[in-house]
Structure formats: C-alpha cells, structure tokens
Amino acid sequence: MIVRWRKSSYTGGANDNQCVELGRLAPGAGIGVRDSKDPGAGHLTLSSVQFASLIEQIKQDSAR
C-alpha cells in the first residue's frame, strides 16, 4: 500500500522549520507522523486512539 502523506494545515509556509506530515497507514495499522523536512528518516506510528488523544492535547495546550 502506498501511503499518501499530507502536510499539516498549520504549516507556516515554505520556510517553516516545524512541519509534520500525516499519512493513513495500511488498514488497521494506524496513522503515521513524520518530519516533512526529512521524510526518509521514518515515521512515528500512532493508533487512531493515540492520534485522537494527541490532537486533543495539542488543542488544550494551544488554548492556554
């Protein structure tokens, strides 16, 4: 299966040094998260539950 990586919508532009990409892995394998500047370095694999928890934590932290 080919993973289609998508850059975060919060990326600040071409010169942003803090970009991540997300990709839906094989069915049941979770969500991949990788550094868009170094895609060959591998990715972090999160389950759907872990990914939802990460997003919730990010939202809480940004609301502070």
N, C-alpha and C positions, 0 to 999 in steps of 0.2 A: 504494500500500500504506500502510495506517495503522500507524504504529509504536506499540506498547504499551510505555510507559515504566514501569519498576519501580524503586522507591526501594530503595537499599541496605539490607540487613538489619542493617547495623551502625549505622544512624542512631540517634542517642541520644534522639530524641523530637521533639516539636513545636517546641521552641526550639533545636534543634541547628543551628548555623550552618555545618556542614561536611557537607552531604548531597549525594550524587550519585545520579543515576538512570541505569539501563541500558536499552537498547532494541535488540532484534534488528532490523536494517535489512532491506531487500529481500534476497532470497536471493542469496548471494554478495557482498553489499555490506559485511558485517561487523557490528560491534557499535557502537552509539552510546553515548557517555558525555556526560552534561550536568549542569549545576548545577541542582539541584532548586529553588533559590530564584529562578532566572532562566531558565526553560526556553525563552523566546523568543530568547535570546542565541545559539542554535545549539548544536552538539554536536561532539565530537571523534569521528572515525570510526577504529576500530581493526579490523584483520583479526582472524580467530579466533586466529592465532598470536600476534599482538601482544597481544591481550587475555589469553591464557593466560600470556604472559610477564609482563605487568603484575601479574596476580594472584599469580604465583609470587614476584615481587619484594616485593609487599606482605606476603605470608606470611613471607618471610625477614626483612624489616625488623621486623615485629611480634614475631618470636621473639627478637630481640636484647634 
